[in-house]
Amino acid sequence: MTRLIFILCLLVPCAKAQFFGGEPIGGSNGPVARFPGPQSYRDPETGITFYVESDGLHVAAISKEGKILWVRDPFHDAKLSDYRTHKPQIVSIGKGSWLVNGVRRRDVPAILIGFNSSQFGAMKMSDGEFQIYGQD
């Protein structure tokens, strides 16, 4: 009987809000993005690999020799507030630009990261410093 109830619970659609990852807070932009799991981006110029850990919170920079250069939690380091979810996780990572007063600094290599909360920003490749660029 318990198995039957369990199976029925899985088959019956729920009437609550749809979301993927973290506890929803709300918003008009639909569900938060699904956390894809660990991911990485390798910068072709420096050979550094930037690895988003399995918790979706931490980014590690790993040299081409395999040495860990730094590990950062950009959301908490920047003291960001919850937005659309109580557990924002990194869902995208790639080549980015560092901005100062809205002007791209070509001399500061950076990566771009996006959270499932729709917040996004850049991290300096040298030390992982994070700056928020915005949110949807």
C-alpha positions as CSV (number, residue, x, y, z in Angstrom):
1,M,0.0,0.0,0.0
2,T,2.8,2.4,0.9
3,R,4.4,1.8,-2.5
4,L,1.2,2.5,-4.3
5,I,0.8,5.8,-2.5
6,F,4.4,6.7,-3.3
7,I,3.9,6.0,-7.0
8,L,0.7,7.9,-7.1
9,C,2.4,10.9,-5.5
10,L,5.0,10.8,-8.3
11,L,2.4,10.6,-11.0
12,V,-0.1,13.3,-9.7
13,P,1.0,16.8,-10.8
14,C,1.5,19.3,-8.0
15,A,-0.1,22.7,-8.0
16,K,2.8,24.6,-6.6
17,A,5.2,26.9,-8.4
18,Q,7.7,25.4,-10.8
19,F,11.4,26.0,-10.2
20,F,14.7,24.3,-10.6
21,G,17.2,24.6,-7.8
22,G,17.1,26.4,-4.5
23,E,14.0,27.6,-2.7
24,P,11.9,30.0,-4.9
25,I,11.3,33.5,-3.7
26,G,9.2,34.7,-6.5
27,G,9.4,36.8,-9.6
28,S,7.8,37.4,-12.9
29,N,10.5,35.9,-15.1
30,G,9.4,32.3,-14.7
31,P,11.4,29.4,-13.0
32,V,15.0,29.7,-12.1
33,A,17.5,27.9,-14.3
34,R,18.4,24.3,-13.6
35,F,21.8,23.8,-12.1
36,P,23.7,21.7,-14.7
37,G,26.3,20.4,-12.2
38,P,30.0,20.9,-12.2
39,Q,31.3,22.8,-15.2
40,S,34.5,24.3,-16.4
41,Y,36.0,26.9,-18.7
42,R,39.6,26.8,-19.9
43,D,41.0,30.2,-20.9
44,P,43.0,29.6,-24.2
45,E,45.4,32.4,-23.6
46,T,46.6,31.5,-20.0
47,G,45.7,27.8,-19.9
48,I,44.0,28.3,-16.6
49,T,40.9,26.2,-16.0
50,F,38.0,27.7,-14.0
51,Y,36.0,25.0,-12.4
52,V,32.5,25.4,-10.9
53,E,32.4,22.9,-8.1
54,S,29.5,20.4,-7.6
55,D,27.8,22.7,-5.0
56,G,27.4,25.4,-7.7
57,L,28.7,28.0,-5.2
58,H,32.5,27.9,-5.5
59,V,34.8,28.6,-8.4
60,A,38.4,27.3,-8.4
61,A,41.2,28.5,-10.7
62,I,43.6,25.7,-11.7
63,S,46.9,26.4,-13.5
64,K,47.9,24.3,-16.5
65,E,50.3,22.5,-14.2
66,G,47.4,21.5,-12.0
67,K,48.0,23.9,-9.1
68,I,45.0,25.5,-7.4
69,L,45.5,29.2,-7.7
70,W,42.4,30.3,-5.8
71,V,38.9,29.2,-4.7
72,R,36.2,31.8,-4.3
73,D,32.4,31.9,-3.5
74,P,31.5,34.9,-5.6
75,F,27.9,35.3,-4.4
76,H,28.9,35.5,-0.7
77,D,32.2,37.4,-1.4
78,A,30.2,40.2,-3.0
79,K,27.6,40.1,-0.2
80,L,24.7,39.7,-2.7
81,S,21.2,39.4,-1.5
82,D,18.9,36.5,-2.3
83,Y,17.0,37.1,-5.6
84,R,14.5,34.6,-7.0
85,T,16.0,31.8,-5.0
86,H,17.5,31.2,-1.6
87,K,20.3,29.1,-3.0
88,P,21.7,30.8,-6.1
89,Q,24.0,28.5,-8.0
90,I,26.3,29.2,-10.9
91,V,24.8,27.9,-14.2
92,S,27.1,29.4,-16.8
93,I,30.8,30.3,-17.0
94,G,32.9,31.6,-19.9
95,K,35.0,34.4,-21.3
96,G,34.2,37.8,-19.9
97,S,35.3,41.4,-19.5
98,W,36.2,43.4,-16.5
99,L,34.4,46.8,-16.4
100,V,35.5,50.0,-14.6
101,N,32.8,52.8,-14.7
102,G,31.2,51.0,-17.6
103,V,34.4,50.8,-19.6
104,R,36.0,47.5,-20.6
105,R,39.5,47.0,-19.2
106,R,41.4,45.0,-21.7
107,D,44.4,44.7,-19.3
108,V,42.3,42.8,-16.7
109,P,41.4,39.3,-17.9
110,A,38.1,38.1,-16.6
111,I,35.5,35.4,-16.8
112,L,31.7,35.9,-16.9
113,I,29.5,33.8,-14.6
114,G,25.7,33.6,-14.4
115,F,23.6,32.4,-11.5
116,N,20.3,30.5,-11.7
117,S,18.8,33.6,-9.9
118,S,19.4,35.5,-13.2
119,Q,22.2,37.5,-11.5
120,F,25.5,37.7,-13.4
121,G,28.9,39.3,-13.2
122,A,32.6,38.9,-13.8
123,M,35.5,37.5,-11.9
124,K,39.1,38.6,-12.3
125,M,41.2,35.7,-13.5
126,S,44.1,36.8,-11.3
127,D,42.4,36.5,-7.9
128,G,38.7,35.7,-8.3
129,E,37.5,39.1,-7.3
130,F,33.8,39.3,-8.3
131,Q,31.8,42.3,-9.5
132,I,28.0,42.1,-10.1
133,Y,26.8,43.4,-13.5
134,G,23.1,43.0,-13.0
135,Q,20.1,40.8,-12.7
136,D,16.9,40.1,-14.8
